[in-house]
Amino acid sequence: MNIDPTNEDIVVFYVETSGSETMSFTNGTAPNTSTEGLAQGDTTEYLNTGFYKAETMNFGDNGVLKINYNTNNAQDTSRTAVPVLANQASLDDTVSDYYLVFYEGADNSGTFYNTDDADTSNLIVSSTAQRGTTATIDYNDTPVTFLVANDFGDLDMDESTIGDEWNSGETLAVTLVDQDLNKNSISDEDMVMTNAYNSTIPSLQVGSPITLGSSSLMGSGNASDVGMNVGTFNKIVTLTSPYAGVAHNEDTQFTFNGTTVGDARTAFSDATFVLLNYDLTEFTGTVTAVELVDASGTEVMAAETETFAASSVGTAGLVQLDTAFNAESTAIVETDTLHMNFTTTAGDPLVGEIGDSFYIDIFTFGDRVNNAIYRFLLEESDDNTGIFEGDVEFIMLNQLNVDTVGTFTGITTTSDSITIIVHEDMTDEDSPRINYLDLGADGVETQIADQVAAPSHSGVVTFDSDNYKTADTVVVTLDDQDMNTDSELIDVYITDVDDKVGNEGTDHVLDITFNDVLWQSGSDASATAGSPDDGLERSGFTLVETAMDSGIFVGSFQVPATYYDSGSATTVTTTGTDIEVNYNDHRDASGETIEVGDGASVNANTGSVEFDRNVYPVPWGNDTADERFALHATAAESTAWTSSHTATSHSLAQGNVTVHVTVSDADYDVSAFGEDSITDTTVVLKIERGSSSTTVATFGNTANPITETSPTSGVFEYDQAIGYKSGPDDSSCPTTF
């Protein structure tokens, strides 16, 4: 077949359904695909457009491809033939017929392919092929059998990717192994929202969201209602008939069979947030609004238009709906099936074809409400592996995110990477479970599933010490995996203006108290401010996660000297108080809301003062001859003693004694890493002789402060020189040394 070694050759095989000997045509010149537009079956057309019949080119038995599409003559119950193989168009073979076009892979290679650059083949396995039937492919009298078979699937939520347990914010790998989904061996395939995959898309459902069912209908006042099939677990529906809306701002209506208006009213009233989750991307048309009505079309909830006007959500999205239903009245029939109207633009109505796949769900969320469904569009790991991968993580509701709409509109409901909501301890039979409808090797569709517990945790908050003093640094540690809401970021919780960490009000995360009184700003209450930090917010306190997915949070503050006591409306000292940290654990290990905490004392320390030794030497003088100590026995001054002879004195210079006084008092160590001093007290140094005494020095005041020996020692030293005349005058003092 490699006719032209300088170019890529093209071969066209005409394969008959009977499997009889075929005709092949080769193009030995420039590639020419125009033959596909000619009358297929007229072999002279190929010969007249640059192709040559292989059988006339001395190939012998070579160059003959025979395909039997239905070797076993398989039939369905109506006795209609069910072939194993089918033809489809590709970029290189633009007509789906029995003329199969093959392109040479490279110049002079002699290897030919029936797939195009998009990895699309012109020969596929029929979607209706029956298990255990065969086709035969014969080239140059060398036949091979193609057997239709199914494989058992295996679904795994891989706990080894997360450690001991699945925590909020941690990504859990999801793997589906099923060769039935490996439909193209030369391409890695991704699940998509089409009829080819809809029944095999895995799903995870929490609670009871409102979804379409097998008896649901799609229609309007100007088009006949059409039915649909629905996936057993994933609730993806497929149109069984085409639908075309009329282009004049009409509503396209879907029925939630099995859910009444009254059921929906109850579900909405129990929820804090309601979301419409839908995908109509296989339809054409532009959605401008949605509304809920009863069977007669009476509106039960105001139409949602703002979201569609503000953002081009079009035919797919996650849209917040109002939780308020219109008041019950005789006009609204509570027992009617709930209907949803999709309004489209005048010139662009919804149009759907047979086999188009879509879904419409209504999610409800609240502190104790969680009803949603998630769909996994897994991706094949590589060409021809049959291993499809994705992941899932969950956000644990807490007192901060439960009342924030972004918590719920930010989830990912349909993707290879899913984010779900967990509202309480979900373990054992309540564990998040992924379901997959597997067509097994035995030909039976069977549910396979896997689940992993998503537990809530009991939070623990602690101080780093049992006792503090004024100006000590207090380290608060919170350990609660439920507060790790994002495993890719470091979570931080800041102090609000009401001096509580997190939200203002009672649903905050954490607070600090002195003697059971909230540490809050006195100035904000038009009272005397605490010092040096007037409340927790002004201290700059924040809870910062130690790592992206640790669930351990640390914050610190300095014990103030005074705080505002809201009970007495005065500023009081912290010394002698009990300090407490209180943590509101929104979900403990049992799924309940509790408060936990830790306590410590703010105490004053007993100071002490001491000399550096118990006995000191006696100082001596050198002022007069009677006071001097000669350097040696025969030493004598050369002249009469005057101050001018001091430098050449033969006597010892005056001998003062230095006394080191140490004051130990941790209460004065008020700078964490700075040098402190004592300036607000009085330390008196005296010399006593009998009943006589004299004050040598007074220090520890502003005039004569004493300084800390090191930044955190709490030890202060003062040095004082004692001369021989520093003591009190007394007749017992010697006059001659």
BATI-814492 format. One record per residue (C-alpha): residue in three letters; x, y, z. Coordinates in steps of 0.1 Angstrom, whole numbers, padded with zeros to 4 digits, always signed. Layout:
// residues N
ALAXYZ;...
//
This chain:
// residues 737
MET+0000+0000+0000;ASN+0030+0023+0003;ILE+0028+0034-0033;ASP+0046+0067-0030;PRO+0076+0067-0006;THR+0078+0105-0007;ASN+0043+0111+0006;GLU+0017+0099+0030;ASP-0006+0075+0010;ILE-0043+0071+0015;VAL-0062+0038+0013;VAL-0100+0034+0011;PHE-0115+0000+0019;TYR-0150-0008+0009;VAL-0162-0033+0035;GLU-0195-0051+0030;THR-0217-0061+0059;SER-0216-0098+0047;GLY-0178-0099+0051;SER-0172-0109+0015;GLU-0141-0100-0003;THR-0137-0062-0005;MET-0124-0037-0029;SER-0095-0014-0019;PHE-0083+0018-0035;THR-0050+0035-0032;ASN-0039+0071-0040;GLY-0003+0070-0051;THR-0001+0108-0056;ALA-0010+0137-0035;PRO-0035+0130-0007;ASN-0070+0134-0020;THR-0101+0131+0002;SER-0126+0146-0022;THR-0138+0111-0030;GLU-0159+0111+0002;GLY-0182+0136-0014;LEU-0189+0114-0045;ALA-0215+0087-0049;GLN-0203+0060-0027;GLY-0206+0026-0043;ASP-0196+0037-0078;THR-0161+0023-0079;THR-0153+0041-0112;GLU-0155+0074-0093;TYR-0125+0065-0072;LEU-0106+0053-0103;ASN-0114+0086-0120;THR-0101+0107-0091;GLY-0066+0094-0087;PHE-0073+0062-0068;TYR-0062+0028-0081;LYS-0079-0005-0074;ALA-0055-0026-0053;GLU-0066-0059-0068;THR-0053-0048-0103;MET-0018-0038-0090;ASN-0003-0073-0087;PHE-0010-0075-0049;GLY-0022-0110-0052;ASP-0042-0117-0020;ASN-0029-0086-0003;GLY-0047-0053+0002;VAL-0080-0070+0010;LEU-0099-0060+0042;LYS-0130-0079+0052;ILE-0151-0070+0082;ASN-0181-0090+0094;TYR-0200-0066+0117;ASN-0222-0093+0132;THR-0205-0127+0130;ASN-0231-0144+0153;ASN-0261-0128+0135;ALA-0272-0114+0169;GLN-0307-0101+0171;ASP-0329-0083+0197;THR-0363-0095+0209;SER-0380-0081+0177;ARG-0356-0101+0156;THR-0338-0070+0144;ALA-0301-0075+0137;VAL-0278-0061+0165;PRO-0243-0057+0149;VAL-0212-0055+0171;LEU-0195-0027+0151;ALA-0208+0005+0136;ASN-0194+0033+0113;GLN-0190+0069+0123;ALA-0177+0100+0106;SER-0143+0115+0115;LEU-0122+0145+0103;ASP-0104+0122+0078;ASP-0135+0102+0068;THR-0163+0127+0067;VAL-0191+0103+0057;SER-0203+0075+0080;ASP-0205+0045+0056;TYR-0187+0013+0046;TYR-0160+0031+0028;LEU-0133+0032+0055;VAL-0105+0057+0049;PHE-0070+0050+0062;TYR-0041+0075+0062;GLU-0004+0065+0062;GLY+0012+0076+0095;ALA+0043+0090+0079;ASP+0061+0091+0045;ASN+0072+0056+0034;SER+0061+0040+0067;GLY+0037+0015+0053;THR+0016+0018+0085;PHE-0020+0031+0080;TYR-0045+0044+0106;ASN-0083+0049+0105;THR-0082+0076+0132;ASP-0079+0113+0128;ASP-0059+0139+0146;ALA-0086+0141+0173;ASP-0082+0104+0179;THR-0116+0097+0164;SER-0120+0064+0146;ASN-0144+0057+0117;LEU-0151+0023+0131;ILE-0166+0019+0166;VAL-0183-0006+0189;SER-0220-0002+0185;SER-0238+0012+0215;THR-0263-0016+0213;ALA-0238-0044+0209;GLN-0247-0074+0230;ARG-0224-0090+0256;GLY-0208-0122+0242;THR-0213-0115+0205;THR-0185-0110+0180;ALA-0173-0093+0149;THR-0145-0105+0126;ILE-0118-0084+0110;ASP-0098-0101+0082;TYR-0069-0086+0064;ASN-0049-0106+0038;ASP-0067-0138+0050;THR-0056-0133+0086;PRO-0088-0130+0106;VAL-0091-0119+0142;THR-0122-0120+0165;PHE-0135-0089+0182;LEU-0155-0100+0213;VAL-0180-0078+0232;ALA-0175-0082+0270;ASN-0181-0062+0301;ASP-0159-0057+0332;PHE-0168-0054+0368;GLY-0161-0019+0381;ASP-0143-0009+0413;LEU-0150+0024+0431;ASP-0126+0036+0458;MET-0126+0067+0480;ASP-0089+0064+0488;GLU-0084+0070+0525;SER-0047+0066+0522;THR-0045+0100+0506;ILE-0057+0118+0538;GLY-0041+0099+0568;ASP-0060+0086+0598;GLU-0093+0103+0591;TRP-0111+0127+0567;ASN-0111+0162+0580;SER-0127+0194+0568;GLY-0108+0209+0540;GLU-0088+0178+0532;THR-0089+0165+0496;LEU-0098+0128+0493;ALA-0089+0109+0461;VAL-0117+0091+0442;THR-0108+0063+0418;LEU-0131+0043+0395;VAL-0116+0014+0376;ASP-0139+0002+0348;GLN-0127-0009+0314;ASP-0163-0004+0301;LEU-0156+0033+0302;ASN-0124+0030+0282;LYS-0140+0035+0249;ASN-0110+0049+0230;SER-0076+0031+0236;ILE-0055+0059+0221;SER-0070+0088+0241;ASP-0074+0096+0278;GLU-0111+0102+0282;ASP-0131+0125+0304;MET-0167+0120+0316;VAL-0190+0146+0302;MET-0227+0155+0305;THR-0238+0136+0274;ASN-0258+0106+0266;ALA-0226+0085+0263;TYR-0219+0089+0300;ASN-0249+0101+0319;SER-0259+0067+0333;THR-0224+0060+0344;ILE-0215+0093+0361;PRO-0209+0085+0398;SER-0228+0107+0424;LEU-0229+0115+0461;GLN-0262+0125+0477;VAL-0267+0141+0511;GLY-0302+0142+0525;SER-0332+0145+0501;PRO-0327+0173+0475;ILE-0356+0179+0452;THR-0348+0163+0418;LEU-0364+0153+0386;GLY-0378+0118+0383;SER-0386+0092+0356;SER-0422+0104+0355;SER-0412+0141+0352;LEU-0422+0160+0321;MET-0408+0189+0301;GLY-0432+0211+0282;SER-0451+0244+0278;GLY-0483+0258+0267;ASN-0472+0258+0231;ALA-0453+0225+0228;SER-0462+0190+0236;ASP-0449+0176+0269;VAL-0420+0152+0265;GLY-0408+0125+0289;MET-0374+0115+0302;ASN-0354+0087+0317;VAL-0335+0093+0349;GLY-0303+0079+0363;THR-0309+0056+0393;PHE-0284+0074+0416;ASN-0271+0105+0398;LYS-0306+0118+0388;ILE-0293+0128+0354;VAL-0322+0127+0330;THR-0323+0121+0292;LEU-0350+0133+0269;THR-0370+0104+0253;SER-0385+0128+0227;PRO-0373+0161+0211;TYR-0386+0193+0225;ALA-0387+0228+0209;GLY-0401+0258+0227;VAL-0418+0286+0208;ALA-0399+0318+0204;HIS-0419+0344+0223;ASN-0408+0347+0259;GLU-0427+0315+0269;ASP-0419+0294+0299;THR-0404+0259+0295;GLN-0418+0239+0324;PHE-0404+0209+0343;THR-0423+0189+0368;PHE-0409+0175+0400;ASN-0430+0145+0402;GLY-0431+0131+0437;THR-0427+0165+0453;THR-0458+0186+0460;VAL-0461+0224+0465;GLY-0466+0217+0503;ASP-0435+0195+0505;ALA-0415+0223+0489;ARG-0430+0249+0512;THR-0419+0229+0542;ALA-0384+0223+0528;PHE-0379+0260+0520;SER-0392+0271+0554;ASP-0368+0248+0572;ALA-0338+0261+0553;THR-0316+0292+0556;PHE-0305+0291+0520;VAL-0321+0275+0489;LEU-0301+0269+0457;LEU-0311+0259+0422;ASN-0285+0235+0407;TYR-0290+0229+0370;ASP-0273+0220+0337;LEU-0292+0224+0304;THR-0260+0229+0283;GLU-0270+0202+0258;PHE-0301+0224+0250;THR-0300+0255+0229;GLY-0316+0286+0244;THR-0309+0314+0269;VAL-0325+0313+0303;THR-0335+0347+0318;ALA-0356+0337+0349;VAL-0370+0308+0369;GLU-0401+0305+0391;LEU-0419+0278+0410;VAL-0457+0273+0403;ASP-0484+0248+0410;ALA-0501+0227+0383;SER-0523+0255+0372;GLY-0494+0279+0368;THR-0501+0299+0400;GLU-0469+0314+0412;VAL-0458+0300+0446;MET-0425+0318+0448;ALA-0414+0351+0432;ALA-0394+0346+0400;GLU-0356+0348+0403;THR-0343+0372+0376;GLU-0315+0392+0392;THR-0289+0364+0391;PHE-0295+0357+0354;ALA-0294+0394+0346;ALA-0262+0401+0366;SER-0242+0371+0354;SER-0244+0350+0322;VAL-0252+0317+0340;GLY-0271+0308+0308;THR-0281+0272+0307;ALA-0260+0259+0337;GLY-0252+0272+0372;LEU-0259+0273+0409;VAL-0285+0301+0416;GLN-0297+0312+0450;LEU-0335+0312+0453;ASP-0357+0330+0479;THR-0367+0308+0508;ALA-0401+0327+0512;PHE-0431+0311+0495;ASN-0461+0331+0487;ALA-0487+0329+0515;GLU-0510+0299+0515;SER-0543+0307+0498;THR-0571+0291+0479;ALA-0554+0300+0446;ILE-0524+0278+0454;VAL-0530+0241+0455;GLU-0506+0227+0481;THR-0512+0191+0469;ASP-0502+0199+0433;THR-0470+0186+0419;LEU-0443+0213+0421;HIS-0435+0228+0387;MET-0405+0250+0377;ASN-0407+0274+0348;PHE-0376+0285+0329;THR-0382+0318+0310;THR-0361+0323+0279;THR-0354+0352+0256;ALA-0379+0359+0228;GLY-0357+0347+0200;ASP-0338+0319+0218;PRO-0362+0293+0233;LEU-0350+0260+0248;VAL-0346+0233+0222;GLY-0337+0197+0231;GLU-0331+0166+0211;ILE-0336+0129+0219;GLY-0308+0118+0242;ASP-0299+0152+0255;SER-0288+0149+0291;PHE-0295+0174+0319;TYR-0304+0178+0355;ILE-0324+0202+0377;ASP-0321+0201+0415;ILE-0332+0222+0444;PHE-0307+0222+0473;THR-0317+0233+0509;PHE-0291+0243+0535;GLY-0291+0255+0571;ASP-0275+0249+0605;ARG-0292+0214+0607;VAL-0304+0212+0571;ASN-0283+0197+0543;ASN-0300+0183+0511;ALA-0278+0182+0480;ILE-0265+0159+0452;TYR-0230+0160+0436;ARG-0219+0144+0404;PHE-0184+0133+0395;LEU-0171+0139+0360;LEU-0140+0117+0365;GLU-0110+0118+0341;GLU-0090+0089+0327;SER-0055+0088+0342;ASP-0038+0081+0308;ASP-0045+0065+0274;ASN-0061+0031+0276;THR-0060+0027+0314;GLY-0097+0025+0322;ILE-0088+0042+0355;PHE-0108+0074+0361;GLU-0098+0098+0388;GLY-0111+0128+0407;ASP-0113+0140+0443;VAL-0137+0154+0469;GLU-0134+0176+0500;PHE-0159+0189+0524;ILE-0166+0221+0543;MET-0177+0216+0579;LEU-0204+0241+0588;ASN-0194+0263+0618;GLN-0209+0293+0635;LEU-0191+0316+0611;ASN-0198+0301+0577;VAL-0233+0287+0583;ASP-0250+0320+0578;THR-0228+0331+0548;VAL-0244+0325+0514;GLY-0209+0322+0498;THR-0203+0291+0518;PHE-0230+0274+0497;THR-0228+0291+0464;GLY-0190+0284+0464;ILE-0194+0246+0464;THR-0186+0226+0433;THR-0215+0202+0424;THR-0204+0187+0391;SER-0167+0183+0382;ASP-0138+0159+0386;SER-0130+0179+0418;ILE-0161+0182+0441;THR-0167+0203+0472;ILE-0195+0192+0495;ILE-0212+0205+0526;VAL-0211+0186+0559;HIS-0234+0200+0585;GLU-0228+0176+0614;ASP-0211+0144+0624;MET-0215+0121+0593;THR-0202+0086+0602;ASP-0213+0050+0599;GLU-0245+0048+0578;ASP-0245+0086+0575;SER-0211+0087+0559;PRO-0207+0105+0525;ARG-0212+0077+0500;ILE-0204+0077+0462;ASN-0227+0055+0442;TYR-0220+0041+0407;LEU-0243+0019+0385;ASP-0220-0007+0371;LEU-0227-0029+0342;GLY-0208-0060+0353;ALA-0191-0088+0335;ASP-0223-0108+0342;GLY-0243-0083+0322;VAL-0263-0071+0352;GLU-0264-0035+0363;THR-0254-0034+0400;GLN-0248-0006+0425;ILE-0213-0003+0437;ALA-0203+0022+0462;ASP-0177+0034+0487;GLN-0180+0057+0517;VAL-0157+0075+0541;ALA-0168+0090+0574;ALA-0167+0127+0577;PRO-0166+0132+0615;SER-0170+0163+0635;HIS-0144+0169+0663;SER-0145+0181+0698;GLY-0124+0212+0700;VAL-0099+0218+0728;VAL-0086+0253+0737;THR-0058+0258+0762;PHE-0035+0285+0777;ASP+0002+0279+0778;SER+0004+0284+0816;ASP-0017+0281+0847;ASN-0004+0314+0862;TYR+0004+0348+0846;LYS+0013+0382+0858;THR+0007+0416+0844;ALA+0025+0420+0810;ASP+0030+0383+0805;THR+0024+0370+0770;VAL-0006+0346+0770;VAL-0006+0320+0742;VAL-0040+0305+0733;THR-0040+0273+0713;LEU-0072+0260+0696;ASP-0072+0224+0682;ASP-0103+0217+0661;GLN-0102+0202+0627;ASP-0136+0214+0619;MET-0123+0250+0618;ASN-0099+0240+0589;THR-0123+0250+0561;ASP-0097+0253+0533;SER-0068+0228+0530;GLU-0050+0250+0504;LEU-0049+0281+0525;ILE-0040+0291+0561;ASP-0073+0298+0579;VAL-0073+0329+0601;TYR-0100+0341+0625;ILE-0098+0378+0636;THR-0112+0396+0665;ASP-0143+0417+0657;VAL-0152+0452+0671;ASP-0171+0436+0699;ASP-0139+0420+0712;LYS-0150+0385+0702;VAL-0132+0364+0677;GLY-0153+0357+0646;ASN-0188+0370+0642;GLU-0203+0397+0664;GLY-0229+0385+0688;THR-0234+0351+0705;ASP-0223+0330+0675;HIS-0187+0340+0678;VAL-0157+0316+0680;LEU-0138+0326+0711;ASP-0136+0353+0738;ILE-0114+0362+0768;THR-0128+0370+0803;PHE-0113+0383+0835;ASN-0134+0371+0865;ASP-0161+0361+0841;VAL-0163+0396+0826;LEU-0157+0399+0789;TRP-0124+0417+0781;GLN-0138+0445+0761;SER-0131+0481+0753;GLY-0139+0506+0780;SER-0136+0535+0756;ASP-0162+0520+0733;ALA-0185+0520+0763;SER-0177+0557+0770;ALA-0158+0546+0802;THR-0122+0545+0813;ALA-0101+0524+0790;GLY-0081+0495+0802;SER-0043+0497+0799;PRO-0022+0491+0779;ASP-0047+0473+0756;ASP-0083+0484+0759;GLY-0100+0451+0750;LEU-0091+0420+0730;GLU-0095+0436+0695;ARG-0070+0464+0704;SER-0045+0438+0715;GLY-0043+0426+0679;PHE-0054+0391+0688;THR-0060+0367+0659;LEU-0062+0329+0656;VAL-0038+0317+0629;GLU-0036+0282+0616;THR-0002+0267+0621;ALA-0002+0250+0587;MET-0026+0249+0557;ASP-0044+0218+0569;SER-0034+0214+0605;GLY-0066+0225+0622;ILE-0045+0239+0650;PHE-0048+0277+0656;VAL-0026+0299+0678;GLY-0030+0334+0690;SER-0014+0355+0718;PHE-0019+0387+0738;GLN-0003+0405+0767;VAL-0020+0405+0801;PRO-0031+0441+0806;ALA-0025+0459+0839;THR-0062+0470+0840;TYR-0094+0461+0822;TYR-0128+0476+0819;ASP-0153+0458+0842;SER-0187+0463+0826;GLY-0205+0452+0858;SER-0191+0481+0878;ALA-0185+0503+0848;THR-0150+0510+0862;THR-0114+0501+0853;VAL-0099+0476+0877;THR-0066+0458+0880;THR-0061+0423+0865;THR-0039+0412+0894;GLY-0057+0387+0915;THR-0082+0378+0888;ASP-0090+0345+0870;ILE-0085+0347+0832;GLU-0105+0324+0810;VAL-0107+0315+0773;ASN-0141+0303+0761;TYR-0145+0285+0728;ASN-0179+0279+0711;ASP-0176+0244+0695;HIS-0203+0245+0669;ARG-0200+0207+0664;ASP-0183+0185+0688;ALA-0175+0148+0682;SER-0212+0139+0687;GLY-0224+0167+0665;GLU-0237+0189+0693;THR-0230+0225+0701;ILE-0211+0231+0733;GLU-0188+0256+0750;VAL-0153+0246+0762;GLY-0125+0266+0778;ASP-0095+0269+0799;GLY-0085+0291+0829;ALA-0055+0305+0846;SER-0047+0330+0874;VAL-0033+0365+0872;ASN-0012+0368+0903;ALA+0012+0393+0919;ASN+0046+0380+0929;THR+0064+0385+0962;GLY+0095+0405+0956;SER+0128+0401+0975;VAL+0160+0421+0981;GLU+0194+0408+0990;PHE+0231+0417+0992;ASP+0256+0399+0971;ARG+0274+0386+1003;ASN+0269+0382+1040;VAL+0302+0398+1052;TYR+0320+0428+1036;PRO+0355+0440+1043;VAL+0360+0473+1062;PRO+0368+0503+1040;TRP+0397+0525+1048;GLY+0407+0561+1042;ASN+0437+0581+1031;ASP+0429+0616+1041;THR+0451+0621+1071;ALA+0483+0605+1085;ASP+0463+0587+1111;GLU+0441+0571+1085;ARG+0468+0559+1061;PHE+0480+0524+1056;ALA+0518+0525+1047;LEU+0529+0504+1018;HIS+0555+0488+1040;ALA+0569+0492+1075;THR+0596+0518+1066;ALA+0576+0537+1041;ALA+0572+0573+1049;GLU+0559+0603+1030;SER+0586+0624+1014;THR+0570+0656+1024;ALA+0542+0668+1046;TRP+0510+0652+1034;THR+0490+0674+1010;SER+0467+0666+0982;SER+0494+0674+0957;HIS+0514+0644+0970;THR+0487+0618+0963;ALA+0502+0605+0932;THR+0535+0597+0949;SER+0520+0585+0981;HIS+0537+0557+0999;SER+0503+0547+1014;LEU+0474+0527+1001;ALA+0448+0547+0983;GLN+0414+0550+0999;GLY+0396+0516+0999;ASN+0359+0518+0993;VAL+0337+0487+0994;THR+0311+0481+0965;VAL+0279+0467+0977;HIS+0257+0449+0951;VAL+0220+0450+0959;THR+0197+0426+0940;VAL+0159+0432+0938;SER+0139+0402+0924;ASP+0103+0409+0915;ALA+0088+0394+0883;ASP+0059+0419+0885;TYR+0083+0445+0872;ASP+0093+0424+0842;VAL+0067+0440+0820;SER+0085+0441+0786;ALA+0085+0407+0769;PHE+0119+0412+0753;GLY+0129+0447+0765;GLU+0150+0460+0794;ASP+0127+0471+0823;SER+0135+0493+0853;ILE+0119+0499+0887;THR+0110+0536+0892;ASP+0079+0536+0913;THR+0091+0523+0947;THR+0118+0531+0973;VAL+0147+0509+0982;VAL+0167+0523+1012;LEU+0203+0513+1019;LYS+0214+0520+1055;ILE+0244+0514+1076;GLU+0237+0507+1112;ARG+0260+0507+1142;GLY+0243+0498+1174;SER+0214+0521+1177;SER+0229+0546+1153;SER+0222+0544+1115;THR+0226+0565+1084;THR+0210+0563+1050;VAL+0236+0556+1023;ALA+0213+0556+0992;THR+0177+0556+0981;PHE+0169+0541+0948;GLY+0141+0524+0927;ASN+0124+0558+0921;THR+0123+0581+0891;ALA+0154+0600+0903;ASN+0174+0568+0908;PRO+0159+0539+0889;ILE+0173+0504+0890;THR+0177+0483+0858;GLU+0169+0447+0849;THR+0199+0425+0845;SER+0184+0409+0812;PRO+0152+0413+0792;THR+0132+0386+0809;SER+0150+0380+0842;GLY+0128+0401+0866;VAL+0160+0407+0885;PHE+0172+0443+0891;GLU+0206+0453+0905;TYR+0220+0484+0921;ASP+0257+0491+0930;GLN+0266+0514+0959;ALA+0302+0523+0970;ILE+0306+0524+1008;GLY+0334+0546+1021;TYR+0352+0545+1054;LYS+0332+0575+1065;SER+0298+0564+1051;GLY+0286+0550+1084;PRO+0270+0570+1113;ASP+0292+0592+1135;ASP+0297+0575+1168;SER+0322+0577+1197;SER+0330+0540+1191;CYS+0345+0548+1157;PRO+0383+0545+1157;THR+0403+0577+1150;THR+0435+0560+1140;PHE+0441+0530+1117;
//
